[in-house]
Amino acid sequence: MMKALRRMSPGRLEVQDVSAPGAASAEEVLVDMAFASVNPFDAQVLRGEIGDGSLVITLGAEGSGTVEGRPVQVSGAGLGVVRDGTFAPQVLAPRAAVRPLADDADLALAATAGIAGKTAWRAIHQLAGVRADDTVLVLGASGGVGTFAAQLARTTGARVLAHTGNTEKADRLGELGLDALVADDPGAVAQAVADLGVSVVLDPLGGDYVAALLPVVAPAARVVTYGILAGRTTTLDLGTLYGKGISIVGTSGGTTPPEDANAALEGALAAVLDGSVVVDHEVLPLAEGTAAFERLAERSVNGKLLLGM
């Protein structure tokens, strides 16, 4: 038997005793988990917004560990959505979800890149095509994806504005060498950047942020949206949208072509493991998994929360 963090019904989470996985099949790999990352994606699965909410399932869509003593990163292929995921000491993972790492790889860091890093890489390089002459506004830059995205965008040579609504979190963004922008609502953000020529907006917040920014971003600005932490609906001025030639594109793991997803993950893993991107992370024991989800909902997290096995 082993402990696992399980969704019992939509919104109901419990640490339970479960049987250890059986023997791996030809299409599966038995992974001894070291760390698993807690993401907003997992919270959506918990609520039943992604996948079949009626399934009783071990959550967790990414993490790191070992296979026969060799370090690996694991994510994707339905883990934590349609089959038991990474919030347990062992998981049977599809071979397509398991990627070998160097023997000296930092497993905690490797556990942070499968969702946040991949999302950030795809937004910057594959969708927005950030260039050195861009001014990039990263909304929610103190969050898991945001901190990753702001640092990745900086490696292109672009000017990066790292937004947060929290002064204390702004201090950490400054320590990472980022130009922190403190504003606590959509109107305040728009006012703060009105004269800065923002040409790219990366948005994990949703709500009214993009709507407020349309009048003040540069002509032909590109907006990539990948979250709804501040709300799932808004009202857009379509005249401003088409009149300024602004493009808005959404991205999610479920709609990313496999070849693009693999390239984005490889790029993100390389960036975090070689130190190009610094990922703040905190490790909680698996037994405190429900508390981790509560902190995620309260947005009281700096960087990434990991569950240690």
C-alpha positions as CSV (number, residue, x, y, z in Angstrom):
1,M,0.0,0.0,0.0
2,M,1.0,3.6,-0.5
3,K,-0.5,7.1,0.1
4,A,-2.0,9.0,-2.9
5,L,-3.7,12.4,-3.3
6,R,-7.1,11.5,-4.9
7,R,-10.1,13.3,-6.3
8,M,-13.1,11.5,-4.8
9,S,-15.7,13.7,-6.6
10,P,-15.6,17.2,-8.2
11,G,-13.9,19.5,-5.7
12,R,-13.3,16.8,-3.0
13,L,-9.7,15.8,-2.4
14,E,-8.3,13.2,0.0
15,V,-5.0,11.5,0.9
16,Q,-5.9,7.8,0.7
17,D,-4.2,4.5,1.1
18,V,-4.1,2.8,-2.3
19,S,-2.5,-0.3,-3.7
20,A,0.9,0.1,-5.3
21,P,0.9,-0.1,-9.1
22,G,1.3,-3.6,-10.6
23,A,3.9,-4.6,-13.2
24,A,4.4,-2.3,-16.1
25,S,3.2,-3.4,-19.6
26,A,5.1,-3.0,-22.8
27,E,3.6,0.4,-23.2
28,E,4.2,1.6,-19.6
29,V,7.0,2.5,-17.3
30,L,6.9,2.3,-13.5
31,V,8.2,5.6,-12.1
32,D,9.4,6.0,-8.5
33,M,8.3,9.6,-8.0
34,A,10.5,12.2,-6.2
35,F,8.5,15.4,-6.7
36,A,5.2,16.3,-8.3
37,S,4.2,19.9,-9.2
38,V,0.8,21.3,-8.2
39,N,-0.7,23.5,-11.0
40,P,-3.8,25.4,-11.7
41,F,-4.4,22.7,-14.3
42,D,-4.7,20.2,-11.5
43,A,-7.3,22.4,-9.8
44,Q,-9.4,22.5,-12.9
45,V,-9.2,18.7,-13.1
46,L,-10.2,18.5,-9.4
47,R,-13.3,20.7,-10.1
48,G,-14.3,18.5,-13.0
49,E,-13.7,21.2,-15.6
50,I,-11.2,19.0,-17.5
51,G,-11.8,15.3,-18.1
52,D,-14.5,13.2,-16.5
53,G,-15.3,14.6,-13.1
54,S,-17.0,11.4,-12.0
55,L,-13.7,9.4,-12.0
56,V,-12.1,8.7,-8.7
57,I,-8.5,9.3,-9.7
58,T,-5.0,10.2,-8.3
59,L,-4.3,13.7,-9.5
60,G,-1.0,15.1,-10.7
61,A,0.0,15.8,-14.3
62,E,3.7,16.2,-14.0
63,G,6.7,15.4,-11.8
64,S,10.1,13.8,-11.7
65,G,11.6,10.7,-10.3
66,T,13.6,7.6,-11.4
67,V,13.1,4.5,-13.5
68,E,15.3,1.7,-12.4
69,G,17.5,4.3,-10.7
70,R,17.8,6.6,-13.7
71,P,16.4,10.2,-13.4
72,V,13.4,11.1,-15.5
73,Q,10.8,13.8,-16.0
74,V,7.2,12.7,-16.5
75,S,4.2,14.6,-17.8
76,G,1.4,14.4,-20.3
77,A,-0.3,11.4,-22.0
78,G,-3.4,11.8,-19.8
79,L,-1.6,11.5,-16.4
80,G,-3.8,12.9,-13.7
81,V,-6.7,13.4,-16.1
82,V,-7.8,10.1,-17.6
83,R,-5.5,7.8,-15.6
84,D,-3.8,8.0,-12.2
85,G,-1.2,10.7,-12.0
86,T,1.9,11.8,-10.2
87,F,0.6,12.6,-6.6
88,A,1.8,9.3,-5.3
89,P,5.1,7.6,-4.6
90,Q,4.8,5.4,-7.7
91,V,3.0,5.8,-11.0
92,L,2.5,3.6,-14.1
93,A,3.1,6.1,-16.8
94,P,2.8,5.7,-20.6
95,R,6.3,5.6,-22.2
96,A,5.4,8.7,-24.2
97,A,5.1,10.6,-20.9
98,V,8.6,9.7,-19.6
99,R,11.8,11.5,-20.6
100,P,15.3,10.6,-19.5
101,L,17.4,13.3,-17.7
102,A,21.1,13.6,-17.1
103,D,22.3,11.7,-14.1
104,D,23.1,14.9,-12.2
105,A,19.8,16.6,-13.1
106,D,18.1,18.5,-10.2
107,L,14.8,16.5,-9.8
108,A,13.0,19.3,-8.0
109,L,13.7,21.7,-10.8
110,A,12.8,19.1,-13.5
111,A,9.4,18.7,-11.8
112,T,8.6,22.4,-12.5
113,A,8.8,22.5,-16.3
114,G,6.2,20.0,-17.6
115,I,3.3,22.4,-17.5
116,A,4.5,25.9,-16.5
117,G,7.7,25.8,-18.5
118,K,6.1,24.2,-21.6
119,T,3.3,26.7,-21.5
120,A,5.7,29.7,-21.2
121,W,8.0,28.4,-24.0
122,R,5.1,27.8,-26.4
123,A,3.6,31.2,-25.7
124,I,6.8,33.1,-26.2
125,H,8.5,31.2,-29.0
126,Q,5.8,29.4,-30.9
127,L,2.8,31.7,-30.7
128,A,3.9,35.3,-29.9
129,G,7.3,35.0,-31.7
130,V,8.9,37.4,-29.2
131,R,11.8,39.4,-30.7
132,A,14.5,41.6,-29.3
133,D,12.5,44.7,-30.4
134,D,9.4,43.7,-28.4
135,T,8.1,45.1,-25.2
136,V,6.5,42.1,-23.4
137,L,3.9,42.5,-20.6
138,V,3.7,39.3,-18.5
139,L,0.6,39.4,-16.4
140,G,0.7,37.5,-13.1
141,A,4.5,37.3,-13.4
142,S,5.0,36.0,-9.8
143,G,3.1,32.8,-10.5
144,G,4.5,29.6,-11.8
145,V,4.0,30.2,-15.5
146,G,4.6,33.9,-15.2
147,T,8.0,33.8,-13.5
148,F,9.1,31.3,-16.1
149,A,7.7,33.3,-19.0
150,A,9.2,36.6,-17.9
151,Q,12.7,35.1,-17.6
152,L,12.3,33.3,-20.9
153,A,11.1,36.4,-22.7
154,R,14.2,38.3,-21.3
155,T,16.5,35.8,-23.0
156,T,15.2,37.0,-26.4
157,G,16.5,40.5,-25.7
158,A,13.1,42.0,-25.4
159,R,12.1,44.5,-22.7
160,V,10.0,42.6,-20.1
161,L,7.4,44.2,-17.8
162,A,6.7,41.7,-15.0
163,H,3.3,42.4,-13.5
164,T,2.2,41.5,-10.0
165,G,-0.5,42.9,-7.6
166,N,1.7,42.2,-4.6
167,T,4.5,44.5,-3.5
168,E,6.4,41.7,-1.6
169,K,6.3,39.6,-4.7
170,A,7.6,42.5,-6.7
171,D,10.7,42.5,-4.6
172,R,11.5,38.9,-5.6
173,L,10.9,39.8,-9.3
174,G,13.4,42.5,-8.9
175,E,15.9,40.1,-7.4
176,L,15.5,38.0,-10.5
177,G,16.6,41.0,-12.6
178,L,13.1,41.7,-13.9
179,D,11.4,45.1,-14.3
180,A,8.5,44.7,-11.8
181,L,5.2,46.5,-12.4
182,V,2.9,46.6,-9.4
183,A,-0.8,47.1,-10.2
184,D,-3.8,45.4,-8.5
185,D,-6.6,45.6,-11.1
186,P,-7.0,45.7,-14.9
187,G,-7.5,49.4,-15.1
188,A,-4.4,50.1,-13.1
189,V,-2.3,47.8,-15.3
190,A,-3.6,49.5,-18.4
191,Q,-2.8,53.0,-17.0
192,A,0.7,51.9,-15.9
193,V,1.7,50.7,-19.4
194,A,-0.3,53.2,-21.5
195,D,2.9,54.9,-22.9
196,L,5.3,52.0,-23.0
197,G,4.5,50.5,-26.4
198,V,3.6,47.0,-25.2
199,S,3.7,44.7,-28.3
200,V,3.2,41.3,-26.6
201,V,0.9,40.4,-23.7
202,L,1.1,37.1,-21.9
203,D,-2.1,36.5,-19.9
204,P,-2.7,33.7,-17.3
205,L,-5.4,35.8,-15.5
206,G,-8.3,36.2,-17.9
207,G,-11.1,38.4,-16.6
208,D,-11.0,42.0,-17.8
209,Y,-7.2,42.4,-18.2
210,V,-7.0,42.0,-21.9
211,A,-10.1,44.1,-22.5
212,A,-8.6,46.9,-20.5
213,L,-5.3,46.6,-22.3
214,L,-6.6,46.7,-25.9
215,P,-6.8,50.5,-26.1
216,V,-3.2,51.0,-24.9
217,V,-1.1,48.3,-26.5
218,A,0.8,48.9,-29.7
219,P,-0.7,48.4,-33.1
220,A,-0.4,44.8,-34.3
221,A,0.2,43.7,-30.7
222,R,0.0,39.9,-30.0
223,V,-1.8,38.5,-27.0
224,V,-1.5,35.0,-25.8
225,T,-3.9,33.8,-23.1
226,Y,-3.6,30.6,-21.1
227,G,-5.5,31.0,-17.9
228,I,-8.6,32.3,-16.2
229,L,-7.5,32.9,-12.6
230,A,-9.3,36.3,-12.5
231,G,-12.4,35.1,-14.5
232,R,-13.4,33.3,-17.6
233,T,-15.5,36.0,-19.3
234,T,-15.0,39.6,-20.4
235,T,-16.4,42.1,-23.0
236,L,-14.0,43.1,-25.9
237,D,-14.2,46.2,-28.0
238,L,-14.0,44.5,-31.4
239,G,-13.5,47.9,-33.2
240,T,-10.3,48.4,-31.2
241,L,-9.3,44.8,-31.8
242,Y,-9.5,44.9,-35.6
243,G,-8.8,48.6,-36.0
244,K,-5.3,48.1,-34.3
245,G,-4.7,44.8,-35.9
246,I,-4.3,43.0,-32.6
247,S,-4.2,39.3,-32.5
248,I,-5.4,37.1,-29.6
249,V,-4.6,33.4,-29.4
250,G,-5.4,30.9,-26.6
251,T,-3.3,27.9,-25.8
252,S,-3.7,24.8,-23.7
253,G,-1.9,21.5,-23.4
254,G,-4.9,19.6,-24.9
255,T,-4.8,21.6,-28.2
256,T,-1.1,21.8,-28.7
257,P,0.2,19.6,-31.5
258,P,2.5,16.8,-30.1
259,E,5.5,18.0,-32.1
260,D,5.1,21.5,-30.7
261,A,4.5,20.3,-27.2
262,N,7.7,18.2,-27.3
263,A,9.8,21.0,-28.6
264,A,8.4,23.4,-26.0
265,L,9.1,21.0,-23.2
266,E,12.6,20.3,-24.3
267,G,13.3,24.0,-24.5
268,A,11.8,24.7,-21.0
269,L,13.6,21.8,-19.4
270,A,16.9,22.9,-20.8
271,A,16.3,26.5,-19.6
272,V,15.5,25.5,-16.1
273,L,18.2,22.9,-15.7
274,D,21.0,25.1,-17.1
275,G,20.0,28.0,-14.9
276,S,18.8,30.3,-17.7
277,V,15.5,30.4,-15.8
278,V,15.4,30.4,-12.0
279,V,12.3,28.7,-10.6
280,D,11.4,29.5,-7.0
281,H,9.8,26.4,-5.5
282,E,8.6,25.1,-2.1
283,V,8.3,21.5,-1.3
284,L,5.4,20.2,0.9
285,P,4.9,16.6,2.0
286,L,2.3,14.6,0.1
287,A,0.2,14.5,3.3
288,E,-0.3,18.3,3.0
289,G,-1.6,18.1,-0.6
290,T,-5.0,19.5,0.2
291,A,-3.3,22.5,1.8
292,A,-1.3,23.0,-1.4
293,F,-4.5,23.3,-3.4
294,E,-5.9,25.8,-0.9
295,R,-2.8,28.0,-1.2
296,L,-3.1,27.7,-5.0
297,A,-6.7,28.9,-4.8
298,E,-5.7,31.8,-2.5
299,R,-2.8,32.8,-4.9
300,S,-0.5,32.7,-1.9
301,V,2.3,30.9,-3.8
302,N,5.7,32.3,-4.9
303,G,6.8,30.3,-7.9
304,K,5.9,26.6,-7.8
305,L,4.5,24.3,-5.1
306,L,5.9,20.8,-5.2
307,L,4.8,17.7,-3.3
308,G,7.7,15.6,-2.1
309,M,7.3,11.8,-2.0
